[in-house]
Amino acid sequence: MRVGFAVPQSGPWATPANMRRIAARAEELGYDELWTFQRVLYPVGHPMGAVYRAVHDPVVTLSYLAGVTSRIGLGVAVVNAFVQPILLAKQLATLQIVSGGRLTAGLGLGWLREEFEAAGVGFEGRGRRGEEFVDVLRTAWTRDVVEHHGEFYRVPASHVDPKPSPAPPILLGGTAEVALRRAGRIADGWVSSSREDLAGIGARIETVKEAAREAGRDPEALRFVCRGVTRVRPGVSVPAPGGGTDADRPPLTGTYDDIRRDVADLAARGVTDVFHDLNFDEEIVTAAPEEALGRAEEALEALAPGA
């Protein structure tokens, strides 16, 4: 299993210095990837919570961190399909080139109507739009002459260069069965959301694999990435294996031993990649930057691959 870590991206702790520190330390400790997410705006009065109140752009953040790292992978989970795909194709291709081929591109359909409204994009038909979006990205990255005439997007016959080599793998998000099956049919893998019920993640992975088989694709070649909403709580523990369980403890919440056992359980359920995301811990995103960094560095050490 590949193990990653989300960079500081939300709230007061998401300073350039903290981003650099977490990225460099994660690379030193042998983590496989750094991860980001997207939230363009926060509607006034919306109840979605502090994590979404102030979020840096994921592509710009990864481009910044590409320059201060050399080996570790760079992932976005996810960019939503209310941006123009030909522009995103150019941005991601450039990031793939300047980073030396380290990018994983996660795409989502989006769920916040206000973001679609602000982008001037219709909210309906998001499934069809998402499939066409993937087609435009792959066409831009692989064909000498790029031309597309679809339901949602038009690209006149053009050269869209330079090409990324290799083209970044494309992961799709989503929890509905149609979204899972779409990932199996057309994507290089699936990425879970911050609201994923990890107890049932194995069944969703199997749905993706089944759709891949039906499409004549190799399901074992796909990646299954879990956004690990990780909350370190030293006072919340469960007995060691064989000593019972605590049904009230959410996965990836508790002591470091608890969290490490949860990661092993995710691997047994078919997850190929997990990344620890402290941005979704309310105690982190509302803390002073220095305190949040200290807690994150401790977690980096404790949860490092092979720790």
N, C-alpha and C positions, 0 to 999 in steps of 0.2 A: 504493500500500500504506500502511495505517495502521501506525505504529510506536509501541509502548508500552513501559512499564517497570514491573517488579514492585516494590512497596514493600518495605522491610525488614519481614519478618513472622516469620522463624524464627531462633531462636538469640539470642545476646547482642547482636547489632547491631540487633535489632528494638526499639529504644527509641522512645518518643513523639517525642523531639527528632529522631532520625534519620528517622522516618517523615515528619515535617513538612518536614525539609530536602530529602529526595528528592522529595517531592510538589511542593513549591514550585519546585524547580529544574527538574524535568521539565516543569512547565507553562511556565516561562520559556523553555525551550529548544525549545518547540514540539511536544513529544510529544503523541500523540493520547489515550492512556489510561494510567491507573494500574491495576495488576492485583493480585489477592490469590488465595489458595487456602485450602482447609480441611483441617484434621486435628484431630479432637476429642480423641483420646487416643492414647497410645503404650503398647501392651501391654508389660509388664515382660519383658525378654529378647528382644523382637522384633528381627530383624536389618535393619529397613528403613532405618536410618541416621540420622545426626545431624540432617538437615534436618527430620525429623518430630518431634524430641524435644520441642520447645517452640514451639508455633505459636499466634499470636493469632487470634481469631475474625475471619473476613473481613468480615462485614457490619458489625460494630462498628468495625473498622479503617476501612472505606470511609466510614462515617458520620462518623467523626472527621475524615478527610481532606476530606470534602465541605465542612466548615466552614472549611478553611484554603486552599481552592482555589476558582476561579470558572469555569474553562473546560474543563479537562481531563476526559476521560471517566473513568468508574469501573467496573471490571469485576471479577467474581468467577469464577474458573475452578478448581474448581467447588464448589458446595454439593451435598452428596449427599442422596439421597432417603430418609434415615432420620429426617429431621425431619418435623414435621407441615406439610403444604403450606399450610393456611389461615393458620397463624401466620407462615410464611415469606412468604406473599403479602402480609400486612399489613406486615411489616418491610421488604420490598423496595419496596412501594408508597410507604411513608413516605420511604425513602432516595431514591427517584426524585423525589419531590416536593421534599424539602429541598435536593436537589442541582441542581434546575432541569432535570431530564430527562437526566442524564448516565450512567445506569446501563446496563450490559450484564450479564444474569443467565445465568451458565453453570451447568448442572445435570449431575450425574453419578449413576450408579447406586450407586457405592460398591463397595469390594472388601475392606474390613477387617471380618471377622466380629465382632470385639470391639466395634466401634462400633455395629453393629446390636444386639448383645446389650445394651449399655449403654443404648441408646435404647428398648429394648423393642419392636423391630421385627424381623419375620422376614427372614432372609437370602434365602430362596428366592422365586422369582417377581419378581425385581427388575426385569426388563424390563417386565412388565405394570404393576408398581407405578410405574415411571418414566413410562410413557405416561399413566397416570391422574393422576399428580402434575402433569404439564404441563397437563392439562385443568383441574384445580382452580385452578391459578395463573391461567390465562387467563380462566376463568369469574369468579374473584374480581375481576379487574382490569377486566372489560368489561361485566358484566351488572348491571342495577339490583337484581334479586333473585337472589341466589346460592343455588343448591341443587344438591346432588350426592349421588347414591346409587350408589356403585360397589363394586367387589370389595374395595378396601382402605380407602376413605375415605368418610365420611358428613358432609355439611354440611346442616343443616336450612335451610329457606327463610329467608334472612337478608339484611340489608343489610350489605355489607362496604365501608365507605367511610372516607376519600375514595379516589377512583380515581386512579391514576397517569396522567398525560397527557403524552406518549404512554406506553402500556404498555412496559415494558422488553423489548428483544429477548431471546429465550430461545435459548441455544446448548446443545447436548447434547454430552457427551464420549463416550468409548468407542472401542475399537479393533477389536472383532469386527465381522464383516460385518453381523450383525443390528443392532448398535448404530449403525453407519454409515448403514444404510438407514433406521433409525428417525429419525435426525437429518434425513435428506432428506425423509421423509414429514411430520414434524410440527413441526420446529424452524425457527428463523430462521438456523441455521448450525451448525457443528461446531467444537469446540475440542479440540486435541490434548493428550495427557497429557505429563507430564515424562519418560516412558519411550518416547515415540514415536520410531520409526526414521524420521528425517527423509529418508533416501534414498528411502523409498517413500511419502512423503506425497502425492505427486501421484496415485497409484493410489487411495488412500483418498478423496481429494477427488472423484475421478471416480465412485466408488461412491456417495457421498452425492448427487452431481448426478444420477446415473442414477435413484436412488430418487425424487428430486424430480420428474423428468420423468414417471416412471410414475404418480406421484400427481397429475399435472396441475398441478404447481407450476413456477415459473420458477427454474431452478437458478442463474441469474446474479444473482438477488436475494439469495442466501444469502451469509453471511460464513463464512470459513474462517480460524480463529484458531490460530496456532501459539504454544504456550508455548515460548519459546526458552531452553532451559537453556544459558545463556551463561557460558563460562569463559574469561576473558582470560588468555592464556599467551604473553607476549612471546617466549619462546624456542621456541615451537612454531609454525612457519610452513609455508606451501606456496608453490611458485612462482606467479608471476603467470599469468593465463590465457594459454594457449598454450605455457607452459613446463613442463607436466606437473602431476600431482596427487600428493598424499600420502594414500594410502588409509587410513593409520592415524590420521589426524586426524579426530575426530568433528566433524560440522557445528556451527558456532557456538562452536568451541574454537580458540584460537590468537591471532594478532595482531588488531589492530583492522581492518586491511585484509582479513585472512581472513574475519573475521566479517561485514564489510560485503558482501563478495562472496557469502557464504552467504545473507545476507538477500535479495540480488538474485536468487539462484537459487531461493529459496523463492517469491518473487513469480512467477517464470517457471513454477513448478509449480502455480500456482493459489491460493496463500495470499493472503488479502486483508488479514490483520492478523498482525503478529508482535510479541511483547513479550519483552524481555530480562529473564530472571529469574535474578538472582544468588543467590537463596535456595537454589538447588540446587547451588551451588558449595561444596564442603566447605571450601575455604580461606576463604570468606566467613563461613559460619555458625559456624565454630570460632575466628575471629579476634577480637581485642579490638574493641569497638564503634567506636573512633576509627579504627583501621586499616581496618576493613571499610567505613566511611563514606567514607574517602578514596579507596579503590579504586572504590567505586560512583560517586562524583562524577566521577572521571576517565572511567569508562565512559559515564556520562551525556553528558558533553561529546563524547566521541569518536564515539559511536554515535547521536547526535541526528539527527532527520530533516534531510536536507540537509547534514550535516556533511561 
